[in-house]
Amino acid sequence: MKWLFDLFPVILFFVAYKLAGLYTATAVAIAATFVQIGWLRLRSRAVEPALWLSLGVIVVFGGATLLLHDEMFIKWKPTVLYLMFTVGLVVAHACFGRNPMRALMGRQITLPDGVWRGLNYAWAAFFAMLAVVNILVAQNFSTDAWVNFKLFGVTALMLVFVFAQALVLSRYAEAADDTDGKSP
């Protein structure tokens, strides 16, 4: 459910684009992100920093798209957001000794420090790759192709990455099961 909740603005952007065009879709994405945050606040839930960051980026780049009637701003929005995630992951670890991936997943799985570090940098590299691929698609293909890529392509890449990550991390989960005496 969280995954669908996170995709809510992207799905609405896609539907609005298909029904009414890019500028309407941009306004819908801005409104949907505000609704997401409002919903979380109404339910007394914490709003994750990534969602606040996403709101800021969509307001700035979506607002520029609407004010200047230039679709390149909204096309750059995912690249800027992915690069911010990349920089955040790298700087948090390299400069502050914090591992955002451990903070997000540490309650679900126990991993050695080196694996946490690798996982953090793998996500940073993945977001950097998404940033590059997004801008390549945005600049070399039609807006329609970019919108389709934004929903289907990025979602597929994310699923493949998460699945590959799960395969790699499953080795450590099995090793933990073997060492705590729970394996037959």
C-alpha positions as CSV (number, residue, x, y, z in Angstrom):
1,M,0.0,0.0,0.0
2,K,2.8,2.4,0.8
3,W,4.2,1.8,-2.7
4,L,0.9,2.8,-4.3
5,F,0.6,5.8,-1.9
6,D,4.1,6.9,-3.0
7,L,3.1,6.5,-6.7
8,F,-0.2,8.4,-6.2
9,P,1.0,11.7,-7.8
10,V,2.8,9.9,-10.7
11,I,-0.3,7.9,-11.5
12,L,-2.6,11.0,-11.3
13,F,0.0,12.9,-13.5
14,F,-0.2,10.1,-16.1
15,V,-4.0,9.9,-16.1
16,A,-4.3,13.7,-16.3
17,Y,-1.7,13.9,-19.1
18,K,-3.6,11.3,-21.2
19,L,-6.9,13.1,-20.6
20,A,-6.0,16.8,-20.6
21,G,-2.3,17.4,-21.5
22,L,0.9,18.2,-19.8
23,Y,0.0,21.5,-18.1
24,T,-3.1,20.1,-16.5
25,A,-1.1,17.0,-15.5
26,T,1.6,19.2,-13.9
27,A,-1.0,21.1,-11.8
28,V,-2.6,17.7,-10.8
29,A,0.8,16.4,-9.7
30,I,1.4,19.5,-7.5
31,A,-2.1,19.2,-6.0
32,A,-1.7,15.4,-5.5
33,T,1.6,15.9,-3.5
34,F,-0.1,18.5,-1.3
35,V,-3.0,16.0,-0.8
36,Q,-0.5,13.3,0.2
37,I,1.1,15.4,2.8
38,G,-2.3,16.7,4.0
39,W,-3.5,13.1,4.3
40,L,-0.5,12.1,6.4
41,R,-0.9,15.1,8.7
42,L,-4.6,14.5,9.1
43,R,-3.9,11.0,10.2
44,S,-1.2,12.2,12.6
45,R,1.5,10.4,10.7
46,A,5.0,11.6,10.1
47,V,5.8,13.1,6.7
48,E,9.1,11.6,5.5
49,P,11.8,14.1,4.5
50,A,11.8,12.6,0.9
51,L,8.1,13.6,0.5
52,W,8.8,17.1,1.7
53,L,11.7,17.3,-0.7
54,S,9.5,16.0,-3.5
55,L,6.9,18.6,-2.7
56,G,9.5,21.4,-2.9
57,V,10.9,20.1,-6.2
58,I,7.4,19.6,-7.8
59,V,6.3,23.1,-6.7
60,V,9.4,24.7,-8.1
61,F,9.7,22.8,-11.4
62,G,6.0,22.3,-11.9
63,G,5.4,25.9,-11.0
64,A,8.0,27.0,-13.6
65,T,6.4,24.7,-16.2
66,L,3.0,26.3,-15.6
67,L,4.3,29.9,-15.4
68,L,6.6,29.8,-18.3
69,H,4.7,27.2,-20.4
70,D,7.9,25.3,-20.9
71,E,7.6,21.5,-20.5
72,M,11.4,21.0,-20.0
73,F,11.0,22.2,-16.4
74,I,8.7,19.3,-15.5
75,K,10.8,16.9,-17.4
76,W,13.9,17.9,-15.4
77,K,12.0,17.5,-12.1
78,P,12.7,13.7,-11.7
79,T,16.3,14.2,-12.6
80,V,16.7,16.9,-10.0
81,L,14.9,14.8,-7.4
82,Y,17.0,11.7,-8.1
83,L,20.2,13.7,-7.9
84,M,19.1,15.2,-4.6
85,F,18.5,11.6,-3.3
86,T,21.9,10.6,-4.6
87,V,23.7,13.5,-3.0
88,G,21.8,13.0,0.3
89,L,22.7,9.3,0.5
90,V,26.4,9.9,-0.3
91,V,26.8,13.0,1.9
92,A,24.9,11.5,4.9
93,H,27.3,8.6,4.9
94,A,30.6,10.2,3.8
95,C,30.4,13.4,5.8
96,F,28.2,12.6,8.7
97,G,28.7,8.8,9.2
98,R,25.0,8.2,8.9
99,N,23.5,5.5,6.7
100,P,20.0,6.4,5.5
101,M,19.3,2.9,4.2
102,R,20.1,1.4,7.6
103,A,17.7,4.0,9.2
104,L,15.0,3.0,6.8
105,M,15.4,-0.7,6.8
106,G,17.4,-1.5,10.0
107,R,14.3,-2.7,11.9
108,Q,13.5,-5.3,9.2
109,I,16.9,-6.8,8.6
110,T,20.2,-7.1,10.3
111,L,23.3,-6.7,8.1
112,P,27.0,-6.2,8.6
113,D,28.3,-2.6,8.4
114,G,30.0,-3.2,5.1
115,V,26.8,-4.5,3.6
116,W,24.8,-1.5,4.9
117,R,27.5,0.8,3.3
118,G,27.2,-1.1,0.0
119,L,23.5,-0.9,0.1
120,N,23.5,2.8,0.7
121,Y,25.9,3.4,-2.2
122,A,24.0,1.0,-4.4
123,W,20.9,3.1,-3.9
124,A,22.9,6.3,-4.6
125,A,24.2,4.8,-7.8
126,F,20.7,3.7,-8.8
127,F,19.2,7.1,-8.3
128,A,22.1,8.7,-10.2
129,M,21.4,6.2,-13.1
130,L,17.7,7.1,-13.0
131,A,18.6,10.8,-13.2
132,V,20.7,10.3,-16.3
133,V,18.2,8.0,-18.0
134,N,15.3,10.4,-17.2
135,I,17.1,13.3,-18.8
136,L,18.1,11.2,-21.8
137,V,14.5,10.2,-22.4
138,A,13.2,13.7,-21.8
139,Q,15.6,15.3,-24.3
140,N,15.6,12.6,-27.0
141,F,12.0,11.3,-27.1
142,S,8.5,12.8,-27.3
143,T,6.7,14.1,-24.3
144,D,4.3,11.2,-24.6
145,A,7.2,8.7,-24.5
146,W,8.7,10.5,-21.5
147,V,5.4,10.4,-19.6
148,N,5.1,6.7,-20.3
149,F,8.7,6.1,-19.2
150,K,8.1,8.1,-16.1
151,L,5.4,5.8,-14.9
152,F,6.1,2.4,-16.5
153,G,9.9,2.6,-17.2
154,V,10.9,4.0,-13.8
155,T,8.5,1.6,-12.0
156,A,10.0,-1.4,-13.9
157,L,13.5,-0.3,-13.2
158,M,12.7,0.1,-9.6
159,L,11.1,-3.3,-9.3
160,V,14.1,-5.0,-11.0
161,F,16.5,-3.1,-8.7
162,V,14.6,-4.0,-5.6
163,F,14.3,-7.6,-6.6
164,A,18.0,-7.9,-7.3
165,Q,18.7,-6.2,-4.0
166,A,16.4,-8.7,-2.2
167,L,18.3,-11.6,-3.8
168,V,21.6,-10.2,-2.6
169,L,20.3,-9.4,0.9
170,S,18.6,-12.8,1.2
171,R,22.1,-14.4,1.6
172,Y,22.5,-12.4,4.8
173,A,19.1,-13.2,6.1
174,E,19.8,-16.9,5.6
175,A,23.2,-16.6,7.2
176,A,21.5,-14.9,10.2
177,D,19.0,-17.7,10.4
178,D,21.8,-20.3,10.4
179,T,23.7,-18.6,13.2
180,D,20.8,-18.2,15.6
181,G,19.8,-21.8,15.6
182,K,16.4,-21.4,13.8
183,S,17.3,-23.3,10.7
184,P,16.6,-27.1,10.7
